């Protein structure tokens, strides 16, 4: 291939690519600044591709395409993206005058909220078209036909209505006047109490809404009422018997009140005084209920299980200064010369009670109960010293051991058998040896200090 041909082909390719890029850029620029919307209208009479799209009469876009459909018309249009339109805006075809072209107006103007985006669809319910003159003429023809007489020389439907109304109203002027006056008075009263009227309607609306929201509860109430009605119908004498019994009880109560009127009055008076005292001491009761739990808990804490007794000490604060305690009592009891009596008391008692000041009783030791160890605090050096010790069982005897002859001195005595005294000591009468040690009881007493106080107590009953 010749170089000249190659250069021509490359040049043509570059030109085609350049033209395609220019077209793409122009289309992209056209798409970037526009918001495209689709609207469905009843018809597109008098509107064409290229007509304006306006907001408050200001052109902001153009119509791109009009596509007829079986029952509606699809119109594609765009407007400048710098203008904001509400997401639920309506599209209306307007005809500013008889001789100007029509346009699509977007209404209402944007005041805030969601914004219509590119690709949005305005449904047929949100669009409107102007009324055509042909439609107006057809409606006028229908009205004319309705007003004209139904037969030659006759009266039209409207005339017949007017004649009938005139016949019915003839001679009813005063009544009509009174009706109008009363109607005006009623309207005036409603106007004067419009606040109450609207409040009533508002409350009625709230009641209806509450009933609507509580339909399930009302259904359940109706079912319960039906069940109660059925129960009453099944036992008609039950209600009568209940009312009769209630009547008897009311009679008894009336007789009781009549017989004990004075006692009930006295009881009521005393109860009133008691309740009055309680009300007057309400602050003291609150304070007592507030501090009583802590005081009782502190009192319970004076018990020490290790000593098995109460470790609290009675503190007499007044005995910290006996002279002041006694002399102040003397001064308080004296009517005349109280101050002189107090001075004489101090003068005579001070030498005696000079060194007699006690914060507590002068008993520094518990002479009866000392500190004891709890069962779970005792440590045994040998396991066999424990009270609940069970000796280990040896291996079962073999067959040969079972056939060994008994000892020559005779059989062993039974367990727990009392022994007799021979000479200076107690011996086994069968073997002349120290007494045979009885076997351990089958059910020894079990103690478990870890379980607390019940584990340290003796079981109920006794061993046989």
Secondary structure in CASP SS format (residue, H / E / C, confidence):
PFRMAT SS
TARGET T0000
AUTHOR 0000-0000-0000
METHOD secondary structure of the structure
MODEL  1
X C 1.00
X C 1.00
X H 1.00
X H 1.00
X H 1.00
X H 1.00
X H 1.00
X H 1.00
X H 1.00
X H 1.00
X H 1.00
X H 1.00
X H 1.00
X H 1.00
X H 1.00
X H 1.00
X H 1.00
X H 1.00
X H 1.00
X H 1.00
X H 1.00
X H 1.00
X H 1.00
X H 1.00
X H 1.00
X H 1.00
X H 1.00
X H 1.00
X H 1.00
X H 1.00
X H 1.00
X H 1.00
X C 1.00
X E 1.00
X E 1.00
X E 1.00
X E 1.00
X E 1.00
X E 1.00
X E 1.00
X E 1.00
X C 1.00
X C 1.00
X C 1.00
X C 1.00
X C 1.00
X C 1.00
X C 1.00
X C 1.00
X C 1.00
X C 1.00
X E 1.00
X E 1.00
X E 1.00
X E 1.00
X C 1.00
X C 1.00
X E 1.00
X E 1.00
X E 1.00
X E 1.00
X E 1.00
X E 1.00
X E 1.00
X E 1.00
X E 1.00
X E 1.00
X E 1.00
X C 1.00
X C 1.00
X C 1.00
X C 1.00
X E 1.00
X E 1.00
X E 1.00
X E 1.00
X E 1.00
X E 1.00
X E 1.00
X E 1.00
X C 1.00
X C 1.00
X C 1.00
X C 1.00
X E 1.00
X E 1.00
X E 1.00
X E 1.00
X E 1.00
X E 1.00
X E 1.00
X E 1.00
X E 1.00
X E 1.00
X C 1.00
X C 1.00
X C 1.00
X C 1.00
X C 1.00
X C 1.00
X C 1.00
X C 1.00
X E 1.00
X E 1.00
X E 1.00
X E 1.00
X E 1.00
X E 1.00
X E 1.00
X C 1.00
X C 1.00
X C 1.00
X C 1.00
X C 1.00
X E 1.00
X C 1.00
X C 1.00
X C 1.00
X C 1.00
X E 1.00
X E 1.00
X E 1.00
X C 1.00
X H 1.00
X H 1.00
X H 1.00
X E 1.00
X E 1.00
X C 1.00
X C 1.00
X C 1.00
X C 1.00
X H 1.00
X H 1.00
X H 1.00
X H 1.00
X H 1.00
X H 1.00
X H 1.00
X H 1.00
X H 1.00
X H 1.00
X H 1.00
X H 1.00
X H 1.00
X H 1.00
X H 1.00
X C 1.00
X E 1.00
X C 1.00
X C 1.00
X C 1.00
X C 1.00
X C 1.00
X C 1.00
X E 1.00
X H 1.00
X H 1.00
X H 1.00
X H 1.00
X H 1.00
X H 1.00
X H 1.00
X H 1.00
X H 1.00
X H 1.00
X H 1.00
X H 1.00
X H 1.00
X C 1.00
X C 1.00
X C 1.00
X H 1.00
X H 1.00
X H 1.00
X H 1.00
X H 1.00
X H 1.00
X H 1.00
X H 1.00
X H 1.00
X H 1.00
X H 1.00
X H 1.00
X H 1.00
X H 1.00
X H 1.00
X H 1.00
X H 1.00
X H 1.00
X H 1.00
X H 1.00
X C 1.00
X H 1.00
X H 1.00
X H 1.00
X H 1.00
X H 1.00
X H 1.00
X H 1.00
X H 1.00
X H 1.00
X H 1.00
X H 1.00
X H 1.00
X H 1.00
X H 1.00
X H 1.00
X H 1.00
X H 1.00
X H 1.00
X H 1.00
X H 1.00
X C 1.00
X H 1.00
X H 1.00
X H 1.00
X H 1.00
X H 1.00
X H 1.00
X H 1.00
X H 1.00
X H 1.00
X H 1.00
X H 1.00
X H 1.00
X H 1.00
X H 1.00
X H 1.00
X H 1.00
X H 1.00
X H 1.00
X H 1.00
X H 1.00
X C 1.00
X H 1.00
X H 1.00
X H 1.00
X H 1.00
X H 1.00
X H 1.00
X H 1.00
X H 1.00
X H 1.00
X H 1.00
X H 1.00
X H 1.00
X H 1.00
X H 1.00
X H 1.00
X H 1.00
X H 1.00
X H 1.00
X H 1.00
X H 1.00
X H 1.00
X H 1.00
X H 1.00
X H 1.00
X C 1.00
X H 1.00
X H 1.00
X H 1.00
X H 1.00
X H 1.00
X H 1.00
X H 1.00
X H 1.00
X H 1.00
X H 1.00
X H 1.00
X H 1.00
X H 1.00
X H 1.00
X H 1.00
X H 1.00
X H 1.00
X H 1.00
X H 1.00
X H 1.00
X C 1.00
X H 1.00
X H 1.00
X H 1.00
X H 1.00
X H 1.00
X H 1.00
X H 1.00
X H 1.00
X H 1.00
X H 1.00
X H 1.00
X H 1.00
X H 1.00
X H 1.00
X H 1.00
X H 1.00
X H 1.00
X H 1.00
X H 1.00
X C 1.00
X C 1.00
X E 1.00
X E 1.00
X C 1.00
X C 1.00
X C 1.00
X C 1.00
X E 1.00
X E 1.00
X C 1.00
X C 1.00
X C 1.00
X C 1.00
X E 1.00
X C 1.00
X H 1.00
X H 1.00
X H 1.00
X H 1.00
X H 1.00
X H 1.00
X H 1.00
X H 1.00
X H 1.00
X H 1.00
X H 1.00
X H 1.00
X H 1.00
X H 1.00
X H 1.00
X H 1.00
X H 1.00
X C 1.00
X C 1.00
X C 1.00
X C 1.00
X H 1.00
X H 1.00
X H 1.00
X H 1.00
X H 1.00
X H 1.00
X H 1.00
X H 1.00
X H 1.00
X H 1.00
X H 1.00
X H 1.00
X C 1.00
X C 1.00
X C 1.00
X C 1.00
X C 1.00
X C 1.00
X C 1.00
X C 1.00
X C 1.00
X C 1.00
X E 1.00
X C 1.00
X C 1.00
X C 1.00
X C 1.00
X C 1.00
X C 1.00
X C 1.00
X C 1.00
X C 1.00
X C 1.00
X C 1.00
X C 1.00
X C 1.00
X C 1.00
X H 1.00
X H 1.00
X H 1.00
X C 1.00
X C 1.00
X C 1.00
X C 1.00
X C 1.00
X H 1.00
X H 1.00
X H 1.00
X C 1.00
X C 1.00
X C 1.00
X C 1.00
X C 1.00
X C 1.00
X C 1.00
X C 1.00
X C 1.00
X C 1.00
X C 1.00
X C 1.00
X C 1.00
X H 1.00
X H 1.00
X H 1.00
X H 1.00
X C 1.00
X C 1.00
X C 1.00
X C 1.00
X C 1.00
X C 1.00
X C 1.00
X C 1.00
X C 1.00
X C 1.00
X C 1.00
X C 1.00
X C 1.00
X C 1.00
X C 1.00
X C 1.00
X C 1.00
X C 1.00
X E 1.00
X E 1.00
X C 1.00
X C 1.00
X E 1.00
X E 1.00
X E 1.00
X C 1.00
X C 1.00
X C 1.00
X C 1.00
X C 1.00
X C 1.00
X E 1.00
X C 1.00
X C 1.00
X C 1.00
X C 1.00
X C 1.00
X C 1.00
X C 1.00
X C 1.00
X C 1.00
X C 1.00
X C 1.00
X C 1.00
X C 1.00
X C 1.00
X H 1.00
X H 1.00
X H 1.00
X C 1.00
X H 1.00
X H 1.00
X H 1.00
X H 1.00
X C 1.00
X C 1.00
X C 1.00
X C 1.00
X C 1.00
X C 1.00
X C 1.00
X C 1.00
END
